[in-house]
Amino acid sequence: MGAQESEISALADLDDVIRGFLSRNEFLHEFRLQKLIYLAELVAQKEHERRLTDADYKPFMFGAYSEDVSNQLEDIESEANTRAATHHGKVVTEFLDPDQEPETSSEVEDILDKVQNHVQAKKISSKDFGQWSKESWLYENTPFEREMSFERYQTEARDALDEDLDPFGLT
C-alpha cells in the first residue's frame, strides 16, 4: 500500500480481484483490466470508505495505471489461458477465463459484479474507459506518474467521487 494511504487494510488481495474480473469476462486485456480495477477502487471508496486492493495507481498517458496490476498479470500469465491481440496498434495479451477461482468476500464479489454489470450495460469502449479515467478527479488532481491517494476522495472530494461514478450509473 502506498505511503500516502491510511493503515486500514484493503478489502481484497489484488490477485483475487484480477482473477475475479477475468472470471467475469470471456477475454480481457490489461488496459481494460487496469480501468476495471480503478473503477472498482472508486466504488470501494464510495461504499466502504477504504481501498479494494493495495495496488498503487498513477496517472499515465492512457489513464490510470498500476505497475502492481501489470506485475501481478505477468505472474498470472504463465498459468493463464491467453491469446495475442492488437490494442492501440500494439500486440497485447488477452487473458481468457482463468483456471483458478478467486477467494473473495461477499463485499468484494458485490463490488466486482456491480462494476462488471454497469460497464457492460453502458457498453463502454476501452478507449472511452481510458478517457474516463483521465477525467476522474483523482487523476486530474495527482501529478503525472505520482502515486494516487484514494483516501483524498474522503477528505477532499466526496462530491467528485459521485461525479466520477455517474457515467456508469454507480452513484
N, C-alpha and C positions, 0 to 999 in steps of 0.2 A: 504494500500500500504506500502511496506517496507520502512524503514528509508533510505536506500541507493538510492531509486528511486527518480526521479525528481517529481516535484509537478504537472506536466501535467496529467490531468485526463485520465483514461483508456477509451478505445473506447466503452466498454460494461460492463454490470453487469455480474458477474460470474454466477448467477442463469440462466440468459438468454443464456449464452454461453453453459452451461451444457445442458439446455433444447434444444438448437439448435442442438447439436450433438446427443442427444437422439432421436430427431425427424427425424434425417437423417439415423438412424440405426434401424434395426429390433430389435436388442438387443445389449447391451453394458455393459461391466463390468468396475468397477472402474479403474483397471490397465490400460486398453486401453484408457479409457476416460482421465486419467491423461496425457497420452502421446499425445493424440489428442490436448488437450488444450495447452500443452507445445509447440507442433509444431505450432499451431495457434499463440501462442505468438511470435514465431520467424518470422512468416510471417508478423505479425503486425509490428514488428521491421523493417523488410525489406521494407514494402510498406508504412508505416505511421510514422516510427521512434518514435513509442510510444507503450505502453502496450495495449494488448487486454483487459485484466482484471486487477484487483488489487490483484490477488491471489499470495501469496508468494510461491515460489518453492525452494526446497533444493535438493542437491544430496543425494540420499539414495541408499540402496543396489540394488534395482531393477530399478534404473534410477531416472530421475527427478520426484519429488513427492511434492505435495502440501497438507498440512493439511487443507487449506481453501477449496480446492475441496472436500476432504473427508468429512469435516464437512457439506458442502452445500449438498452433496449427502445424508447424514444422514437426513437432513431436508426434502429433496425431497422424500426420501424413503417411508415415511408414506403416501404419496399421490400418489406415482408412481405405475405402474404395474411392478412387479418384479418376479423373479424366482431364485431358488438356482442353482448354477452350481459349477464346480470344475476348479480351475486355480492354477498352480504351486503346485498341491497337496493339496490345501486348498479349503474349501467350500466358495464361494463368492456369492454376489448378482448380478444378471444380471438385468439391468434396461431396460425395454421394452419401446416402443414408449410412450411418456408422453401424458397426457390428456391436459395439459396446453401448449399452443404455446408460444414461446419466443417473446419478443418485442425487436427487434434489428434493427439497421440502415442497409441501403444497403451496407455500407462499411463492417460491421461485417458479414452480410449474404454472401458477396463475399468471405471473408476470410474462413468462415466455409465451404462453398461449395468447394472452391479450395482445402482446406486440405482434406476434405472428399473424393472428386473425385480422387485426386492424391494418397492418401493412398489406396483406393480401387483398382485403376488401377495398382498399383505396387504390390498388394496382399501381403502387409507387415504383417507378423505374429505378434502377441502380443509380443512374445519373442524377435523377431528382432527389434520391435519398442522400447522395453525397452533397448536393447543393443545400438540402435542408440542414444537414449537419453543419455546414459552413455558415448558415444563417442563424444557428442557435445562439442564444445569449452567451452561453459558456464559451463557445468557440470564439465569438466576436470579442469577448472580454478577457481572453487569455492570450498573452504574447505568443507569436508563432514559435512552434517547437518547444514551448514550455508546458510543463505538466498542468493539466486542468484540475481544479479543485471543485468537485461536485457539490461539496457542502456549501459553497457560495450561494447556491440556489436557496438554501435555508436561511442564510444570514443576510443576503443582499438582494435577492431577485425572485421572491416567491411568485409574483405575477408573471415574470418572464418564463418560469417553468411551465405554467399553464399555456402561455403563448407558443412555446416550443412544442408542446404535445398536441396542440389544437389541430394541426394539419392531419393528424392520424385519428382524430376523434377520441383522444385519450385524456381529455381534461375532466 
